[in-house]
Amino acid sequence: MKKIAIVVLALSTGGCAQDMTMPDVSMPALIGATAGAALGGYAGYQFGGGLGQIAYSTVGVIVGGAGGYLAADLLLPSDLALYDSTAQKGLASSADGQVLSWHNPETGNQGAFRPTRTFTAMNGRSCRHYRTTVAFIDRFASGDGTACRMADGRWQIVSNDLG
């Protein structure tokens, strides 16, 4: 029942982005917000129990939705692929403090990804805090985030405040 509530909350949060007062919201940004909210809610559900689990899930929906919106609104698919590849490599095999960079010759966008602290979450999963920066043609965006290793070995971003 709680999982259903998380999905409903994620979808309703994503649906709010289609308010008529925001006519310039792109479809990729709306999809990014909805997907980010769903993933964030699911990831948050994995932590704690009882009220703590609900709180983590709610925060996951909010942070995931915001991060998904920003990533989809600012980065093109080719940028996202390079960012994700760099983040996965950095999370899986880089030492804390090591900087990895990416550059997309197609768009001119580039970025840096640096794991900052490795820790074990309460549920026993390996997690890492990180710092990321993206340089666009006309601006910079940077932020901090947290990712945890999933059972299949891939790293899932739990929070990301890139903005």
Helices and strands as residue ranges (DSSP letters): H 2-16, H 27-45, H 51-74, H 77-93, E 100-103, E 110-120, E 126-135, E 140-149, E 155-160
